[in-house]
Amino acid sequence: MTFAIFISVFLSGVSLAADAFAVSICDGMVYRNLNKGKTVAIPLTFGLFQAFMPIIGFYVGLLFLDQIAAFDHWIAFALLVFIGGKMCFDGIKELKATEEELKPKKFSVVEVLVQGIATSIDALAVGFSLNAMLEGLENTQLWAWVSVAIIGVVTFVIAFCGIIIGIKVGKLFRKKASVAEIIGGLVLIAIGIKIVIESYL
């Protein structure tokens, strides 16, 4: 792998990790039962999905690019709006609840998995571009796996920083957890809208 290709792959990973970073901040803000394992599990999930999607795109190649590109952003939009909307709904519900009725938002494996899928769908396109990026190199498939590993590691590191930031910020809202949850939900919805807008630019 040449240095130029490495830089291209690294920058692709940083770009793809932007949404995962924002979602990680939201998770850190709203989840109240995060231990060390769960704190690592969230960015690890995002990193694995960001690596998994490009490798799928690489092997699918350009065969179904047009078909997938026509609706992938709408899938991401629907998932993020659903999760974000639910967070806003729960947050508003908590605002109206009495002190005795308030319950801290707990870590959800299903929710994190859905977030991982939603924030990594656009990484399919990077997989398609890997075919062209690695063209001419020996052991193209090997370098494709190396490339997605780099993307996954970059995403994990950036998302881990995001969740640490989210936890710190969440402590400021500890007595107003519902406000943090509403903010987090709005951010997820905004990311979904951004993905749709970017797909038409």
N, C-alpha and C positions, 0 to 999 in steps of 0.2 A: 504494500500500500504506500503510495507516494504521500509526501507531506501535504500537498495540496488537497488530495482526496481526504486525508485525515482531518484537515481543518474544515472541509466542507461537511463531513459527517458530524464533527463536533458541533459546528454552528447549527446544523439541522437539529441535533439533540437539544441544544439550548432553546431554539425556537419552539420545538415541540413541547418542551417542558414548561413553557410559560403558563399554559392553562392549568397544568398539574400543580404548579406553584401556587396559583391563586386558589384552587380548590383545597389544597393542603392547608393554606392559611385559614380558610373557612372551617375545615374539619378541626383544626387545632383550637379555634375559637369556641366551637359549639359542643364538642364532645367533652364530657365531664369525668369520664372514667378511663382516661388514657394512662396506661402503664408503659414501661419501656418497650415491651413487646409490640403493643398496638401502635405506639409512636413510630416504630420501625416498619410495621406491617403496612401502614398507609402509603408511604413513599415507595416501599418495595412493590406494592401492587401497581402503582402508577408506572414504575420503572419497567416491570415485566410486561405490562400491556403496551407501553411505548416501544419495546423491543419486539414484541410478538406481532404487532400489526405490520411493521415494515417488512418482516420476513415473509408474511403472507403475501403482501404486495409484490415482493421480489419474485416469488414463485408463480404467482398469477400472471405477472408481467403486464403487458399492455392489452392482453386478450379481452379483459372485461373492464378496462379503465373507464370508458365512456358510460357504461351501464352503472358502475358503482359511483362514479363522480356525480351522477344525476340525483342521487338521494342520500349519500353518506352524511352530508351536513345536516339534513333534516332528521336523521336518526339521532345524531349528537344533540341537536337542538331539543328534540322531544324528551330525551333522557334528562338533560340538564334542567329544562323547564319543569319537568315533573318533580325532580328532587328538590330544586330550588323553591318551587311552589309549595311543596309539602313542608319545607323548612319555614317558609314565611307563615303558612297556615298555623303550624305548631307554635311558632313564636308569638303570633297574635293571640292565639288561644291562651298561652301562658301569661301574656300581659293582662288578660281579663280574669285569670285565676287568682284565688286567694293564696296567701302564703302557705297554707297547709296543703293546698292542692298541687303546688309546684313540684315537678319531678325533673331531675337533671337529664339532659339528653345523653343517651348511652351509645357507645360505639356500635355500629351496625356493619357486619361483614357484607351483607347484600348491598347496602347503600354504597360502600366503598368500592365494591366490584363494579357496580353500575357507573360510578364516577370514573373508574379506570377505563371502562369501555368508551364512555362518552368523550373523554378527553384525549383518547388515542386513535379515534376513527380516522382523523385527518392524517395520521402517520402512515396510512395505507399508500398515500401518494408518494411518500418518501421511498417506500419499497419499490414502487414502479420506477422511480428515477434512479434507483441503485443499479438497475440493469444498464443504463446508459453511463452512469458514473464510473462503474467498475469495468466497463467494456475495454478489452485489450489486456487486462491483467490475467496472469495465470492463476488457477484455482479461484475462479470468480465466486463460486459458492462459499468457499472458506472465508473470503474477504467480506462477503455479504453478512455472514454470521458475526464476524469481527465488528463490522460496522454497526449492526443492530445492538451488539453488546455494549459498544461505546455509547449509543443513544440511550440504552437502558440505564447505564451507570450514571450518565449525566443527569437524566431525569430523576433518578433516585436521590442524588445529592441535592439537586435544586428543590425537589419536593420535600426532602427532609428539613432543609433550611426553612421552607415555607411552614411546615407544621410546628416547628419550634417557635417561629415568629407568631403563629396563630395562638399557641398556648400562652405565650407572654401577653399578647393583646387580650386574649380571652379572660385573663385574670383581672384585667381592668373592668371587665363587664361581669365579674363573678356574681354580683348582686343583681345584675340585669342580664341574665343569660338569654332571656327571650329577645332582647334587643340585638345581641350578637347573632342569634339564630336568624333573625329577620334580615340582618345585613348580609350574612352568609348566603341566605337564599336568594337575595337580590343579585349578589355577585355571580352566583351560578347561572341565573337567568340571563344576566348580561353577557356571560361567556357564551351561552348558547346563541344569543342574538349575534354576537361578534362572529361566530363561526359561520353562520348563514350569510352575513354580509360579506365576509371575506371570500366566500365561495363564488360570489357574483362579481367580484372586482377583477 
